[in-house]
Amino acid sequence: MRQLDFRSDTVTKPSPEMRAAMAAATVGDDVLERDPTMDALERRVAELLGKEAGLWTPTGCMANLIALMLHLQRGDRFLAPAQAHVLSAELGTGAWLAGGMPEALSWDVGPGICSPLQLWKAIGSAGPYYVLRTSLLCLENTHNFAGGICLSTQETRELTDIAHERGLKVHLDGARLWHAAAALDESLPALASGADSVSVCLSKGLGAPMGSVLAGSKDFIQAARRTRKMLGGGVRQGGVVAAAGLVALDYLPRISEDHNKAKRLAEGLRSFGLNVELPETNIVLAPVVDANLARQSLEDAGVRVLPVGSALRFITHRDLTERDVDEALARMEPLVERMLITWEGDRPMI
Ligand SMILES: Cc1ncc(COP(=O)(O)O)c(C=O)c1O
């Protein structure tokens, strides 16, 4: 039975064109001098985002970490929406490597979104020398664990204006900023304009085997290049993977196809009686009674998903077709009762 893999949009395999481009890439030594293909990718992504310069990193986590290391000093606090990737899925590196005290902003506007008023209050006012100094706001667009929720240009602006007025820097974790731009029909530079730094992923949704780009001002990226080396992220013939990144960008005009697949999936799950919100982008959250148990039932039927809190997370991507979505729904329909199982005492009834 073919596995239908909805665990993440990172599970895609490089396409034949991508592999061909990797094999044919012109390369140099990106640590000694610049690798020309890497250089082309970094310029292209910076341009797409409306920033002066870009720096490739092997992962989104490294791009975020470099930004946090540059924006934070020890004794600083940084703010991010609850369940942001930097708070909950990067092993606390914002604290133990970048030296910042993390503080979560609650979702008082809606899933993944915090109000300007809450931000204002959380920043507080400057205290005596011995209290934490709030110096960074870290936004995430789309918000992964909130279900791929988009932050519009206007919402971003309202938050980044307050942050800047109060002397904070802003980092935007835009691992899936491409998805927000497509779903909102807003431009990438507009969505990124209020951020001092922005990270985007080429390996999520776009199909590259690895790679993210951190973008910002020329000075920021120059400093970021040193920090990347410090973390062991300087690559030599990086053009081989940068070539994959350049091909991955060709998928940008097709990204809303994945949103349509997610909607089709959500509608199917709703028709089975599951309490599923229609997705804004390519992430569907299906609340279930016991996420681990439900995940296992689906896995046995060849539908792979990940539990996120008390929900199952499905992510659609370029390696799944609409027919795969229909096939997954057909495999899941007989299992729905197991997903909606009721609890008796402190254990699920199965
Ligand atoms: C919002 C967000 N930021 C950052 C990352 C980290 O990316 P990577 O797995 O490439 O380190 C992820 C990964 O899923 C993510 O969803």
Ligand as a Chemical Component Dictionary entry (heavy atoms), coordinates in Angstrom:
data_LIG
# 
_chem_comp.id                   LIG 
_chem_comp.type                 NON-POLYMER 
_chem_comp.pdbx_formal_charge   0 
_chem_comp.three_letter_code    LIG 
# 
loop_
_chem_comp_atom.comp_id 
_chem_comp_atom.atom_id 
_chem_comp_atom.alt_atom_id 
_chem_comp_atom.type_symbol 
_chem_comp_atom.charge 
_chem_comp_atom.model_Cartn_x 
_chem_comp_atom.model_Cartn_y 
_chem_comp_atom.model_Cartn_z 
_chem_comp_atom.pdbx_ordinal 
LIG C1 C1 C 0 7.551  28.054 11.248 1  
LIG C2 C2 C 0 8.818  27.262 11.186 2  
LIG N1 N1 N 0 9.981  27.862 11.461 3  
LIG C3 C3 C 0 11.144 27.199 11.432 4  
LIG C4 C4 C 0 11.190 25.865 11.120 5  
LIG C5 C5 C 0 12.516 25.143 11.160 6  
LIG O1 O1 O 0 12.952 24.705 9.921  7  
LIG P1 P1 P 0 14.020 23.519 9.804  8  
LIG O2 O2 O 0 13.299 22.254 10.051 9  
LIG O3 O3 O 0 14.530 23.658 8.397  10 
LIG O4 O4 O 0 15.088 23.787 10.804 11 
LIG C6 C6 C 0 10.003 25.184 10.842 12 
LIG C7 C7 C 0 10.030 23.752 10.525 13 
LIG O5 O5 O 0 9.021  23.097 10.341 14 
LIG C8 C8 C 0 8.776  25.892 10.873 15 
LIG O6 O6 O 0 7.603  25.312 10.625 16 
# 
loop_
_chem_comp_bond.comp_id 
_chem_comp_bond.atom_id_1 
_chem_comp_bond.atom_id_2 
_chem_comp_bond.value_order 
_chem_comp_bond.pdbx_ordinal 
LIG C1 C2 SING 1  
LIG C2 N1 SING 2  
LIG C2 C8 DOUB 3  
LIG N1 C3 DOUB 4  
LIG C3 C4 SING 5  
LIG C4 C5 SING 6  
LIG C4 C6 DOUB 7  
LIG C5 O1 SING 8  
LIG O1 P1 SING 9  
LIG P1 O2 DOUB 10 
LIG P1 O3 SING 11 
LIG P1 O4 SING 12 
LIG C6 C7 SING 13 
LIG C6 C8 SING 14 
LIG C7 O5 DOUB 15 
LIG C8 O6 SING 16 
# 
